[in-house]
Amino acid sequence: MKLVRIVAFTLATLASPSFAADGPKWSEWSDDLFARAQAEQRFVILDLEAVWCHWCHVMEKTTYANPEVKALLASKYLPVRVDQDANPDLASRYGDWGWPATIVFGPDGTEIAKIRGYIEPERMQALLKAIIDDPSPGPSVGEALEVTPSTSAFLDKERRAAMTKAVDEAYEETLGGWGENQKYIDADSMDLAITRAEAGDAAAAKRARQTLDAAIALIDPVWGGVYQYSEGGSWTKVHFEKIMSFQGQYLRQYSQAYALWKDPKYLAAARNVERYLAEFMTSPDGAFYVSQDADLNHDVDGHAYYALGDAERRKLGMPRIDKNLYARENGWAISGLSAYYNVTNDPKALENAERAAKWVISNRALPEGGFRHGEKDRGGPFLGDTLAMGQAFLDLYGATGNRDWLASAAKAGDFVATFRDDAGGFVTSKTAEGKTGVLAKPAKLIDDQVQVARFMNLLNRYFGSEGYREQAAHAMRYLASASASLMRPMPGVLLADEELAVEPTHMTIVGHKDDARAKSLHALARALPARYKRLEWLDLREGKLPNPDVEYPDLGEPAAFACSNRICSFPSFSAEELKATVAQMAKLKPARG
């Protein structure tokens, strides 16, 4: 039966209907794009789309197929279409405007207009005519954020309080979730809420659980996998794209929520995401695909299609799966699977995670230690790919105790350091998109600074390396300054600040890795609820741990130790003892001033 389903799935995928429409002649984003634009005295209009995006398909069918729009584009424009998943440099620069994002440039690369989302044909006609008549930059083109890094790598008490207040006020108390219109789980906000809940914050626990409960409505009950978001201030007005960033995030966070609260519906939610990855998003070589489309085609949208059962869906065909294999997306999936394995002990989940990691190392690794995005990168390498894989390696190390994964994480960290800008922060790509204007400078994404700070901080915890700590501090000094200029909630900055300031929950299993008792203790430690965790397995036959900040005794039998604030517990030999000692050590963590 399973073989029949796989064959049916493969045939349906190959037969997926096209979204092609009679639109303009599109060019690619290339090094000579603006030289060509200047030679022909044409504006450049960039349609930055996503292959899974519903409104991108609608815009293709309506706006770009409109005869008047096509005529205007042919007269004075170079139309360029770019898949944002394949081009992280452009996606990071213009992510706040899409998807679809429409950017209009002068022939020299000067930004003229930036428009978010779907543009109706009549509005597009007016826009194109207005730019021909007056190519002055419009109000959508603001001044680039100039950040002078802070002298401190930590938020001061007042700034921390103001940012905490902004995050709290962003929570929508009636239905749950951070934000009122679009409903989804904001990753950093949920991580912050779970961290607070672990520390005994009842309000944070209530918010986390209300949101987790509501977001189950975004999980496809037939095939599994999570849809991108719901709109209109409701959890039931769903947009049906299934994107790897959300699959990895929800799999990780529902697994961590189950570890904390032991609610079976959280485990069921995680399992439904895991089975979707295994059955639909895994390539024959074990790497993970990028996304699945919201719609079957222009005539059958997601609302109609995803209301059907399994047989009815397959009879109609399969919404397109983007079968590109990107290092970044694989890193996200691996981290989610590692968290799922930690709470289920499901060997298949770990096998899938490790198989994907080995594929990325074999097929996307760079000689310098980082990773390409895809088979052929334009504008890369990109910071995000090595960051995602570096975090995935740390997660695999925690899940297995295998020091090879920790060594791979260190190599990734060393490559991430090459994206450092001495003027502050880390750039998204070391390659600029143009020679003049804003495009001449590689972008710096706030989310990237957050991830660099958190990843480098964890590397420092595992290696005791001042170099990694300084890289984390470099990212945090940029964030401390930038956060004062940006008027929006930034839970990720609060997370990075907290993690740099306090030690993670630190557990070490001491015992041979082929000893069943040591394996049992490691499984218990993996399943304990600690979102910010340093978990290690010391088999003395392998020598000391990379950060031997604690000297552990050899007791002649496997034991587990919990440490905090440079104080370690008595050895634990059972689940009950380990839970008690972890709780005891948590109380010894110093409070923030």
C-alpha positions as CSV (number, residue, x, y, z in Angstrom):
1,M,0.0,0.0,0.0
2,K,2.8,2.4,0.9
3,L,4.5,1.8,-2.4
4,V,1.3,2.5,-4.3
5,R,0.9,5.8,-2.5
6,I,4.5,6.8,-3.3
7,V,4.0,6.0,-7.0
8,A,0.7,7.9,-7.1
9,F,2.3,10.8,-5.3
10,T,5.3,10.9,-7.8
11,L,3.0,10.8,-10.9
12,A,0.7,13.5,-9.5
13,T,3.7,15.7,-8.7
14,L,5.1,15.3,-12.2
15,A,1.6,16.2,-13.6
16,S,1.2,19.3,-11.5
17,P,-0.6,22.0,-13.5
18,S,1.4,25.1,-14.5
19,F,0.7,28.7,-13.5
20,A,2.1,30.1,-16.7
21,A,0.3,33.1,-18.0
22,D,0.6,35.4,-21.1
23,G,2.7,38.0,-19.4
24,P,5.7,40.2,-20.3
25,K,9.1,38.8,-21.3
26,W,11.0,38.4,-18.1
27,S,14.7,38.8,-17.6
28,E,16.9,37.4,-14.8
29,W,18.7,39.4,-12.2
30,S,22.2,39.5,-13.5
31,D,25.5,41.5,-13.1
32,D,24.9,43.4,-16.4
33,L,21.3,44.2,-15.6
34,F,21.8,47.9,-14.9
35,A,24.4,48.4,-17.6
36,R,21.8,47.2,-20.0
37,A,19.2,49.4,-18.4
38,Q,21.4,52.5,-18.8
39,A,22.3,51.6,-22.4
40,E,18.6,51.3,-23.3
41,Q,17.4,54.0,-20.9
42,R,14.9,51.8,-19.2
43,F,13.6,51.4,-15.7
44,V,14.0,48.0,-14.0
45,I,10.9,46.5,-12.4
46,L,11.6,43.6,-10.1
47,D,8.9,41.1,-9.4
48,L,10.2,39.4,-6.3
49,E,8.0,36.4,-5.9
50,A,7.7,33.0,-4.2
51,V,6.8,29.9,-6.2
52,W,4.4,28.9,-3.5
53,C,2.7,32.3,-3.2
54,H,-1.1,32.6,-3.9
55,W,-1.1,36.3,-4.5
56,C,1.9,36.0,-6.8
57,H,-0.1,33.7,-9.0
58,V,-3.1,36.0,-8.9
59,M,-0.9,38.9,-9.9
60,E,0.6,36.9,-12.8
61,K,-2.9,36.0,-14.0
62,T,-4.5,39.4,-13.7
63,T,-1.9,42.3,-13.6
64,Y,0.9,41.0,-15.7
65,A,-1.4,39.6,-18.3
66,N,-3.2,42.9,-18.6
67,P,-2.6,44.4,-22.2
68,E,-2.1,48.0,-20.9
69,V,0.4,46.8,-18.3
70,K,2.3,44.7,-20.8
71,A,2.4,47.7,-23.3
72,L,3.8,50.0,-20.6
73,L,6.4,47.5,-19.5
74,A,7.5,46.9,-23.1
75,S,7.8,50.7,-23.8
76,K,10.1,51.8,-20.9
77,Y,10.9,48.9,-18.5
78,L,13.1,45.8,-18.1
79,P,10.9,43.4,-16.2
80,V,12.8,41.0,-13.9
81,R,11.3,38.1,-12.1
82,V,13.2,36.5,-9.2
83,D,12.3,33.6,-6.9
84,Q,13.0,34.9,-3.4
85,D,13.7,31.4,-2.0
86,A,16.6,31.0,-4.5
87,N,18.0,34.5,-3.9
88,P,18.5,35.2,-0.2
89,D,20.4,38.4,-0.8
90,L,17.4,40.1,-2.6
91,A,14.9,38.4,-0.3
92,S,16.6,39.8,2.8
93,R,16.8,43.2,1.4
94,Y,13.2,43.4,0.3
95,G,11.5,40.9,2.6
96,D,9.5,43.6,4.4
97,W,7.7,44.3,1.1
98,G,6.4,40.9,0.0
99,W,5.5,38.5,-1.2
100,P,5.0,39.5,-4.0
101,A,7.3,42.5,-3.6
102,T,7.5,45.0,-6.5
103,I,10.6,47.2,-6.7
104,V,11.2,49.8,-9.4
105,F,14.7,51.1,-10.0
106,G,16.1,53.8,-12.2
107,P,18.6,52.8,-14.9
108,D,21.5,53.4,-12.5
109,G,20.0,51.2,-9.7
110,T,18.4,54.0,-7.7
111,E,15.3,52.8,-5.9
112,I,12.1,54.6,-7.1
113,A,9.3,52.7,-5.5
114,K,8.8,49.6,-3.3
115,I,5.3,48.1,-3.1
116,R,4.1,45.4,-0.8
117,G,1.8,42.6,-2.0
118,Y,-0.7,42.3,-4.8
119,I,-1.1,45.2,-7.2
120,E,-4.3,45.4,-9.2
121,P,-4.0,46.1,-13.0
122,E,-5.3,49.6,-12.8
123,R,-3.0,50.6,-9.9
124,M,0.0,49.1,-11.8
125,Q,-0.9,51.1,-14.9
126,A,-1.0,54.3,-12.8
127,L,2.3,53.4,-11.1
128,L,4.1,52.7,-14.4
129,K,2.8,55.9,-16.0
130,A,3.7,58.0,-13.0
131,I,7.3,56.8,-12.9
132,I,7.7,57.5,-16.6
133,D,6.5,61.0,-16.0
134,D,8.4,61.6,-12.8
135,P,11.1,59.1,-11.8
136,S,11.9,60.8,-8.5
137,P,12.0,58.3,-5.6
138,G,8.6,58.1,-3.9
139,P,7.7,58.0,-0.2
140,S,8.1,54.2,0.0
141,V,11.8,54.7,-0.4
142,G,13.0,55.8,3.0
143,E,16.5,56.5,4.2
144,A,18.6,53.4,4.9
145,L,19.0,52.6,8.6
146,E,22.4,53.8,9.7
147,V,23.5,52.0,12.9
148,T,26.4,53.0,15.1
149,P,27.0,50.0,17.3
150,S,26.6,50.3,21.0
151,T,29.6,50.2,23.3
152,S,27.9,47.5,25.4
153,A,26.9,44.0,24.2
154,F,23.9,44.1,26.6
155,L,20.7,46.0,26.7
156,D,20.5,48.3,29.6
157,K,17.7,47.8,32.2
158,E,15.5,50.6,30.8
159,R,15.8,49.4,27.2
160,R,15.1,45.8,28.2
161,A,12.0,46.9,30.1
162,A,10.7,49.0,27.1
163,M,11.3,46.1,24.7
164,T,9.6,43.7,27.0
165,K,6.6,46.0,27.2
166,A,6.4,46.2,23.4
167,V,6.4,42.4,23.0
168,D,3.8,42.0,25.7
169,E,1.6,44.7,24.1
170,A,1.8,43.0,20.7
171,Y,0.1,39.9,22.1
172,E,-3.6,39.6,21.1
173,E,-5.3,38.3,24.2
174,T,-8.6,37.3,22.7
175,L,-7.5,34.7,20.2
176,G,-3.8,34.4,20.9
177,G,-0.8,35.1,18.8
178,W,1.4,38.1,18.4
179,G,-0.2,40.5,16.0
180,E,-3.9,41.1,15.2
181,N,-4.5,40.5,11.5
182,Q,-2.2,37.6,10.4
183,K,-2.3,34.6,12.7
184,Y,0.7,32.3,12.9
185,I,3.3,31.4,15.6
186,D,6.0,34.1,15.6
187,A,9.1,32.0,16.3
188,D,11.0,34.4,18.5
189,S,7.9,35.5,20.5
190,M,7.1,31.8,21.2
191,D,10.7,31.0,22.2
192,L,10.6,34.0,24.6
193,A,7.3,32.9,26.0
194,I,8.5,29.3,26.5
195,T,11.7,30.6,28.2
196,R,9.6,32.7,30.6
197,A,7.2,29.8,31.2
198,E,10.1,27.5,32.2
199,A,11.2,30.1,34.7
200,G,7.7,30.1,36.3
201,D,6.0,33.0,34.5
202,A,2.3,32.0,34.5
203,A,1.2,34.8,32.1
204,A,3.8,33.7,29.6
205,A,2.8,30.1,29.9
206,K,-0.9,31.1,29.3
207,R,0.0,33.0,26.2
208,A,2.3,30.3,24.8
209,R,-0.4,27.6,25.3
210,Q,-3.2,29.7,24.0
211,T,-1.2,30.3,20.8
212,L,-0.1,26.8,20.5
213,D,-3.6,25.5,20.9
214,A,-5.0,28.0,18.4
215,A,-2.3,27.3,15.8
216,I,-3.2,23.6,15.5
217,A,-5.9,24.9,13.1
218,L,-3.1,25.7,10.7
219,I,-2.0,22.0,10.5
220,D,-3.3,20.1,7.5
221,P,-5.3,17.2,9.1
222,V,-5.1,15.1,5.9
223,W,-1.4,15.2,4.9
224,G,0.1,16.9,7.9
225,G,2.4,19.9,7.5
226,V,1.5,23.5,8.6
227,Y,0.1,26.2,6.4
228,Q,1.8,29.6,6.4
229,Y,-0.7,31.8,8.2
230,S,-4.4,32.8,8.6
231,E,-5.6,36.3,7.8
232,G,-8.4,38.6,8.9
233,G,-7.7,38.3,12.6
234,S,-8.9,34.7,12.5
235,W,-7.1,31.3,12.8
236,T,-9.5,29.8,10.2
237,K,-9.0,32.0,7.1
238,V,-6.0,30.1,6.0
239,H,-3.3,30.7,3.3
240,F,-2.4,27.2,2.3
241,E,1.3,27.5,1.4
242,K,3.5,25.0,3.2
243,I,7.0,26.5,3.6
244,M,10.0,24.8,5.2
245,S,10.8,27.6,7.6
246,F,7.4,27.0,9.2
247,Q,7.6,23.2,9.1
248,G,11.0,23.3,10.9
249,Q,9.8,25.9,13.4
250,Y,6.5,24.3,14.3
251,L,8.1,20.9,14.6
252,R,10.7,22.2,17.0
253,Q,8.3,24.4,19.1
254,Y,5.5,21.8,19.5
255,S,8.1,19.3,20.5
256,Q,9.6,21.6,23.1
257,A,6.1,22.5,24.3
258,Y,5.4,18.8,24.8
259,A,8.6,18.5,26.8
260,L,7.4,21.3,29.1
261,W,3.7,20.6,29.5
262,K,3.3,16.9,28.4
263,D,0.1,17.8,26.6
264,P,-0.6,15.0,24.0
265,K,-2.1,17.4,21.5
266,Y,1.3,19.1,21.2
267,L,3.0,15.8,20.5
268,A,0.2,15.0,17.9
269,A,0.9,18.4,16.3
270,A,4.6,17.7,16.1
271,R,4.0,14.2,14.7
272,N,1.7,15.7,11.9
273,V,4.4,18.0,10.8
274,E,7.1,15.3,11.0
275,R,5.0,12.9,8.8
276,Y,4.5,15.6,6.2
277,L,8.3,16.1,5.9
278,A,8.9,12.4,5.7
279,E,6.2,11.6,3.1
280,F,6.1,14.7,0.9
281,M,9.2,16.9,1.4
282,T,12.0,14.4,1.3
283,S,14.1,13.8,-1.8
284,P,15.2,10.4,-2.9
285,D,18.7,11.2,-1.5
286,G,17.3,12.3,1.9
287,A,17.6,16.0,1.6
288,F,14.5,18.2,2.1
289,Y,12.6,20.3,-0.5
290,V,11.6,23.9,-0.1
291,S,7.9,24.3,-0.2
292,Q,4.5,23.2,-1.5
293,D,2.2,25.6,-3.4
294,A,-1.0,27.1,-1.9
295,D,-3.0,26.3,-5.0
296,L,-3.3,23.5,-7.5
297,N,-3.6,26.0,-10.5
298,H,-5.3,29.2,-11.4
299,D,-8.7,27.6,-11.4
300,V,-8.4,25.4,-8.2
301,D,-7.2,27.4,-5.3
302,G,-6.2,26.1,-1.9
303,H,-9.5,26.8,-0.2
304,A,-11.2,24.2,-2.6
305,Y,-8.3,21.8,-2.8
306,Y,-7.3,21.4,0.8
307,A,-10.9,20.9,1.9
308,L,-10.7,17.6,0.1
309,G,-9.6,14.2,1.4
310,D,-6.6,12.3,0.4
311,A,-8.1,10.4,-2.6
312,E,-9.9,13.4,-4.0
313,R,-6.8,15.6,-3.8
314,R,-4.6,13.0,-5.6
315,K,-7.3,12.6,-8.3
316,L,-7.1,16.3,-9.2
317,G,-3.3,16.3,-9.0
318,M,-0.6,17.6,-6.7
319,P,0.1,21.3,-5.9
320,R,3.6,22.1,-7.0
321,I,6.5,21.1,-4.7
322,D,9.6,23.3,-5.1
323,K,12.2,20.5,-5.4
324,N,15.2,22.8,-5.0
325,L,17.6,21.6,-2.3
326,Y,18.9,24.5,-0.2
327,A,21.3,24.2,2.7
328,R,19.3,26.7,4.8
329,E,16.0,24.9,4.5
330,N,17.7,21.6,5.3
331,G,19.2,23.2,8.4
332,W,15.7,24.2,9.6
333,A,14.3,20.8,9.0
334,I,17.2,19.1,10.8
335,S,16.7,21.3,13.9
336,G,13.0,20.5,13.9
337,L,13.6,16.8,13.6
338,S,16.3,16.8,16.3
339,A,13.8,18.4,18.7
340,Y,11.2,15.9,17.8
341,Y,13.6,13.0,18.3
342,N,14.5,14.4,21.8
343,V,11.0,14.0,23.0
344,T,9.9,10.8,21.1
345,N,13.2,8.8,20.9
346,D,12.0,7.9,17.4
347,P,15.1,6.5,15.6
348,K,13.6,7.2,12.2
349,A,13.4,10.9,12.9
350,L,17.1,11.0,13.9
351,E,18.0,8.9,10.9
352,N,16.3,11.4,8.6
353,A,17.9,14.4,10.2
354,E,21.4,12.9,10.0
355,R,20.9,11.7,6.5
356,A,19.9,15.2,5.4
357,A,22.9,16.7,7.2
358,K,25.3,14.3,5.5
359,W,23.8,15.1,2.1
360,V,24.3,18.9,2.7
361,I,27.9,18.3,3.7
362,S,28.5,16.2,0.6
363,N,26.7,18.5,-1.8
364,R,26.6,22.0,-0.5
365,A,29.8,22.4,1.6
366,L,32.4,25.1,0.6
367,P,36.2,24.6,1.0
368,E,36.3,27.4,3.6
369,G,33.8,25.6,5.9
370,G,30.5,27.2,5.1
371,F,27.7,26.2,2.7
372,R,26.3,27.2,-0.7
373,H,22.6,27.9,-0.9
374,G,21.8,25.8,-3.9
375,E,23.6,24.0,-6.7
376,K,24.6,27.3,-8.3
377,D,24.3,30.5,-6.3
378,R,23.9,34.0,-7.7
379,G,25.2,36.5,-5.2
380,G,26.3,34.0,-2.6
381,P,27.5,32.5,-0.4
382,F,24.9,33.7,2.0
383,L,25.1,34.0,5.8
384,G,21.7,32.2,6.4
385,D,22.7,28.9,4.9
386,T,25.8,28.4,7.2
387,L,23.9,29.8,10.2
388,A,21.0,27.3,9.7
389,M,23.4,24.4,9.2
390,G,25.6,25.4,12.1
391,Q,22.6,25.4,14.5
392,A,21.5,22.1,13.0
393,F,24.9,20.6,13.8
394,L,24.6,21.8,17.4
395,D,21.2,20.3,17.7
396,L,22.4,17.0,16.3
397,Y,25.3,17.1,18.8
398,G,22.8,17.5,21.7
399,A,20.7,14.7,20.3
400,T,23.5,12.2,19.8
401,G,26.6,13.2,21.8
402,N,28.6,12.7,18.6
403,R,31.5,15.1,18.6
404,D,31.7,15.1,14.9
405,W,28.6,17.2,14.8
406,L,30.1,19.7,17.2
407,A,33.2,19.9,15.1
408,S,31.0,20.7,12.1
409,A,29.3,23.4,14.1
410,A,32.6,25.0,14.9
411,K,33.6,25.0,11.2
412,A,30.3,26.7,10.4
413,G,30.9,29.3,13.2
414,D,34.4,30.1,11.8
415,F,32.8,30.7,8.3
416,V,30.0,32.8,9.8
417,A,32.7,35.1,11.2
418,T,33.9,35.9,7.7
419,F,30.6,37.8,7.2
420,R,31.5,40.2,10.0
421,D,31.5,43.9,9.1
422,D,33.9,45.8,11.3
423,A,31.6,48.8,11.1
424,G,29.0,46.7,12.9
425,G,27.0,43.5,12.6
426,F,27.2,40.8,9.9
427,V,26.2,41.1,6.2
428,T,23.7,38.8,4.6
429,S,25.9,38.3,1.6
430,K,29.5,39.3,0.8
431,T,28.5,40.2,-2.7
432,A,26.7,43.5,-3.6
433,E,23.8,43.5,-6.1
434,G,24.9,46.6,-7.9
435,K,27.7,49.2,-8.2
436,T,25.7,52.3,-7.2
437,G,23.2,53.4,-4.6
438,V,21.7,51.1,-1.9
439,L,22.5,48.0,-4.0
440,A,26.2,48.6,-3.7
441,K,26.1,47.7,0.0
442,P,25.3,44.1,1.1
443,A,22.2,44.1,3.3
444,K,22.3,43.6,7.1
445,L,19.2,41.8,8.3
446,I,18.2,42.2,12.0
447,D,17.0,38.6,12.2
448,D,20.5,37.5,10.9
449,Q,22.2,39.5,13.7
450,V,19.9,37.8,16.3
451,Q,20.8,34.4,14.9
452,V,24.5,35.1,14.8
453,A,24.4,36.3,18.4
454,R,22.6,33.2,19.6
455,F,24.5,30.7,17.6
456,M,28.0,32.2,18.5
457,N,27.0,32.4,22.1
458,L,26.1,28.6,22.1
459,L,29.4,27.8,20.4
460,N,31.1,29.7,23.2
461,R,29.2,27.7,25.8
462,Y,30.3,24.4,24.2
463,F,33.9,25.4,23.5
464,G,34.7,28.0,26.1
465,S,36.1,30.2,23.3
466,E,36.5,33.9,23.9
467,G,36.6,34.3,20.1
468,Y,33.1,33.0,19.7
469,R,31.9,35.1,22.6
470,E,33.3,38.2,21.0
471,Q,31.5,37.5,17.7
472,A,28.3,37.1,19.6
473,A,29.0,40.4,21.3
474,H,29.7,42.1,18.0
475,A,26.3,41.1,16.7
476,M,24.7,42.1,19.9
477,R,26.3,45.6,20.0
478,Y,24.7,46.2,16.6
479,L,21.3,45.0,17.8
480,A,21.5,47.0,21.0
481,S,21.8,50.2,18.9
482,A,19.5,49.2,16.0
483,S,16.7,48.2,18.4
484,A,16.5,51.7,19.8
485,S,15.7,53.0,16.3
486,L,13.1,50.5,15.2
487,M,9.6,51.0,16.5
488,R,8.4,47.4,16.5
489,P,8.5,44.4,18.9
490,M,11.8,42.6,18.7
491,P,11.6,39.4,20.9
492,G,14.7,38.0,19.2
493,V,16.8,40.8,20.5
494,L,15.5,40.1,24.1
495,L,16.3,36.4,23.6
496,A,19.9,37.1,22.4
497,D,20.5,39.5,25.3
498,E,19.2,37.0,27.8
499,E,21.3,34.1,26.4
500,L,24.5,36.1,26.3
501,A,23.9,37.1,30.0
502,V,23.0,33.8,31.6
503,E,24.3,30.2,31.4
504,P,22.1,27.6,29.6
505,T,20.7,24.6,31.4
506,H,23.8,22.4,31.5
507,M,23.5,18.7,31.7
508,T,26.3,16.1,31.2
509,I,26.0,12.4,30.9
510,V,29.2,10.6,32.1
511,G,29.4,7.1,30.9
512,H,30.3,4.9,27.9
513,K,28.2,5.5,24.9
514,D,27.7,1.8,24.4
515,D,26.4,1.4,27.9
516,A,22.6,1.0,28.0
517,R,22.3,2.8,31.3
518,A,24.2,5.8,29.9
519,K,22.0,5.8,26.8
520,S,18.9,5.8,29.0
521,L,20.2,8.8,31.0
522,H,21.0,10.7,27.8
523,A,17.5,10.0,26.5
524,L,16.0,11.3,29.8
525,A,18.2,14.5,29.6
526,R,17.2,15.1,26.0
527,A,13.5,15.0,26.9
528,L,13.7,17.4,29.8
529,P,12.1,20.8,29.1
530,A,14.9,23.3,28.5
531,R,14.7,25.5,25.4
532,Y,18.1,27.0,26.1
533,K,20.2,23.9,26.8
534,R,23.8,22.7,26.8
535,L,23.7,18.9,26.7
536,E,26.8,16.8,26.5
537,W,27.9,13.2,26.8
538,L,31.3,12.6,28.3
539,D,32.7,9.2,27.4
540,L,36.2,9.3,29.0
541,R,37.5,7.0,26.3
542,E,37.1,10.0,23.9
543,G,39.1,12.4,26.1
544,K,37.9,15.6,27.7
545,L,35.0,17.6,26.4
546,P,36.0,20.6,24.2
547,N,35.0,23.0,27.0
548,P,36.3,21.2,30.2
549,D,34.9,23.9,32.5
550,V,33.7,21.1,34.8
551,E,35.8,18.2,36.0
552,Y,33.5,15.1,36.3
553,P,34.4,12.1,38.4
554,D,34.4,8.6,37.0
555,L,32.1,6.8,39.4
556,G,32.4,3.4,37.7
557,E,28.8,3.6,36.5
558,P,26.9,6.0,34.3
559,A,25.7,9.2,36.0
560,A,24.1,12.6,35.0
561,F,25.1,16.0,36.3
562,A,23.4,19.3,36.2
563,C,25.3,22.5,36.5
564,S,24.5,26.2,36.9
565,N,26.5,29.3,37.7
566,R,29.7,27.2,38.0
567,I,28.1,24.9,40.6
568,C,27.3,21.3,39.8
569,S,24.8,18.9,41.4
570,F,25.4,15.5,43.0
571,P,25.3,12.7,40.4
572,S,21.9,11.5,39.3
573,F,21.2,7.9,38.4
574,S,17.5,8.0,37.5
575,A,14.9,10.2,35.8
576,E,13.5,11.4,39.1
577,E,16.9,12.4,40.4
578,L,17.9,14.2,37.2
579,K,14.6,16.2,37.1
580,A,15.1,17.3,40.7
581,T,18.7,18.3,40.2
582,V,18.0,20.3,37.0
583,A,15.2,22.1,38.9
584,Q,17.5,22.8,41.8
585,M,20.3,24.1,39.5
586,A,17.8,26.4,37.7
587,K,17.1,28.2,41.0
588,L,20.8,29.0,41.3
589,K,20.9,31.0,38.0
590,P,21.7,34.7,38.9
591,A,18.8,37.2,38.3
592,R,19.4,39.9,35.7
593,G,20.1,43.3,37.1
